[in-house]
Amino acid sequence: MQVLKIFCPVCGHRATIRKSNRKHREISDVYCACNDVECGHTYVLNITFSHTISPSAKSDEHIQTMIENFNPHQRQLALGLLNSSTV
């Protein structure tokens, strides 16, 4: 498992995440401190979601969007198919 490595923007040494503040599902402020005692720089990084590489198996948003665009007849057919596959 790969771990996110944070580096000080001033001296380039490794830094430690001290705290994080989740502002939104896709945005966090990460409070960091340089591990070099001679530097001692503390700063905030903004981490944001960019894009999906492989969709989550837990997501049903795509299916919901498709069903919302169905006409009433298509919805009934889909419901019938779903009910028949669970029996």
C-alpha positions as CSV (number, residue, x, y, z in Angstrom):
1,M,0.0,0.0,0.0
2,Q,1.4,3.4,-1.0
3,V,1.3,6.2,1.5
4,L,1.0,9.9,0.5
5,K,4.4,11.5,1.1
6,I,4.3,15.2,2.0
7,F,7.3,17.5,1.5
8,C,8.0,20.9,2.8
9,P,7.7,23.5,0.1
10,V,10.5,25.6,1.7
11,C,13.3,23.2,2.4
12,G,12.2,20.0,0.7
13,H,12.3,17.7,3.7
14,R,9.5,15.3,4.6
15,A,6.6,16.8,6.5
16,T,3.9,15.3,8.8
17,I,0.2,15.8,8.5
18,R,-0.9,17.2,11.9
19,K,-4.6,17.7,11.2
20,S,-7.2,17.7,8.4
21,N,-10.4,19.6,8.0
22,R,-12.9,18.2,5.6
23,K,-14.7,21.1,4.0
24,H,-16.7,19.0,1.5
25,R,-16.8,15.4,0.2
26,E,-14.2,16.3,-2.3
27,I,-12.2,19.1,-0.6
28,S,-10.0,19.0,2.5
29,D,-7.5,21.3,4.2
30,V,-4.5,19.4,5.5
31,Y,-2.3,21.0,8.1
32,C,1.3,20.0,7.8
33,A,4.6,20.6,9.7
34,C,8.1,20.2,8.3
35,N,10.1,17.4,10.0
36,D,13.3,19.4,9.8
37,V,13.6,21.1,13.2
38,E,15.8,23.8,11.8
39,C,13.1,24.7,9.3
40,G,10.0,24.2,11.4
41,H,7.7,25.5,8.6
42,T,4.0,24.9,9.2
43,Y,1.5,25.2,6.3
44,V,-1.8,24.1,4.9
45,L,-2.3,22.0,1.7
46,N,-5.6,21.9,-0.1
47,I,-6.5,18.4,-1.3
48,T,-9.2,18.1,-3.9
49,F,-10.8,15.3,-5.9
50,S,-9.9,15.5,-9.5
51,H,-11.5,12.7,-11.5
52,T,-12.5,9.0,-11.4
53,I,-10.1,6.4,-12.9
54,S,-12.2,3.4,-12.1
55,P,-15.8,3.8,-10.8
56,S,-16.7,2.5,-7.4
57,A,-18.6,-0.8,-7.2
58,K,-20.7,0.9,-4.5
59,S,-22.0,3.7,-6.8
60,D,-25.5,3.5,-8.1
61,E,-25.7,7.0,-9.4
62,H,-25.3,5.9,-13.0
63,I,-28.2,3.5,-12.7
64,Q,-30.4,6.1,-11.0
65,T,-29.6,8.6,-13.8
66,M,-30.5,6.1,-16.5
67,I,-33.8,5.2,-14.7
68,E,-34.7,8.9,-14.3
69,N,-34.4,9.2,-18.1
70,F,-36.7,6.3,-18.8
71,N,-40.3,6.8,-20.0
72,P,-43.0,5.1,-17.8
73,H,-43.1,2.0,-20.0
74,Q,-39.3,1.5,-19.8
75,R,-39.5,1.9,-16.1
76,Q,-42.1,-0.8,-15.8
77,L,-39.9,-3.1,-18.0
78,A,-36.8,-2.4,-15.9
79,L,-38.8,-3.0,-12.7
80,G,-40.1,-6.3,-14.1
81,L,-36.5,-7.4,-15.0
82,L,-35.2,-6.5,-11.6
83,N,-38.0,-8.3,-9.8
84,S,-37.6,-11.5,-11.9
85,S,-33.8,-11.6,-11.2
86,T,-34.3,-11.5,-7.4
87,V,-36.7,-14.5,-7.3
